[in-house]
């Protein structure tokens, strides 16, 4: 407690500081009261961030990320609302959100989940499956989940892990606010040269399924080097948030034959590792009558037409201004000719591209 200084302007400054603190406290109380009354109401927010932020760990600039936008927002929300508020960060991007993981690795109130390509060499070379938390005895153990996507992984690999690992954990964690970080650089054909084969439609499907698990969602943009894919991906997310059921185009269950062996193994191992912390239901799949079926085509080449056909009146045109030398140059640093694409992949894996 401060003692008031007599004489001069010291006493006035002291009173002014006390008044400011009282107003700040009252503002926080009003915000908390409003949140309690609003707790069950659905609230959604969308931010188009450029540059992205999930590689920034608060201490260094990394992977084109200068500010970790999600972490900065969470910090503010916790200070205003409640420091023990349960928060989910769901990051779907071809690159691991290493900065976000580092910032919340020891925080048991923030559940961080990352879908990303991982083979030990792909940038940023982090995000191993077994990184569940500081230690088994730590309160935050089990609140960091990494889902590695191996080369050739499709929308169905992501959905299989989402429904058999991620949603059971989210349902038990019961987040009050969810941050959905959308990075479309995992789409087949993106300039990031991913080995994954995702389509822009998967981002809307994930959002659609997330909405039934959390009433307050903040959507942010992470990676994505091809603006048409970023626009289509965000368009799919926006349609989900506005209640269009046309984004729910994937079957509720499908054959395990559609899933890569690496994905099935990752799902089984993660469930086994965390079975003492979370209650996992039986695996969701349906092999009956599907074994001989060909996996449905949802590649990026089919998406643009589909996005305009599903519901023309609710089609959102997301216009982004992206400052990127790669977007404006026809030739990449890899040079022309047949070796350009191979060189570009090598550079991107090492983080130099």
HELIX and SHEET records of a PDB file:
HELIX    1   1 UNK A   10  UNK A   37  1                                  28    
HELIX    2   2 UNK A   69  UNK A   80  1                                  12    
HELIX    3   3 UNK A   98  UNK A  104  1                                   7    
HELIX    4   4 UNK A  155  UNK A  161  1                                   7    
HELIX    5   5 UNK A  162  UNK A  166  3                                   5    
HELIX    6   6 UNK A  167  UNK A  173  1                                   7    
HELIX    7   7 UNK A  184  UNK A  186  5                                   3    
HELIX    8   8 UNK A  201  UNK A  211  1                                  11    
HELIX    9   9 UNK A  227  UNK A  241  1                                  15    
HELIX   10  10 UNK A  245  UNK A  247  5                                   3    
HELIX   11  11 UNK A  256  UNK A  258  5                                   3    
HELIX   12  12 UNK A  261  UNK A  273  1                                  13    
HELIX   13  13 UNK A  300  UNK A  309  1                                  10    
HELIX   14  14 UNK A  312  UNK A  314  5                                   3    
HELIX   15  15 UNK A  325  UNK A  328  1                                   4    
HELIX   16  16 UNK A  340  UNK A  350  1                                  11    
SHEET    1   A 6 UNK A  43  UNK A  47  0                                        
SHEET    2   A 6 UNK A 216  UNK A 221  1                                        
SHEET    3   A 6 UNK A 177  UNK A 182  1                                        
SHEET    4   A 6 UNK A  87  UNK A  92  1                                        
SHEET    5   A 6 UNK A 110  UNK A 117  1                                        
SHEET    6   A 6 UNK A 144  UNK A 149  1                                        
END                                                                             
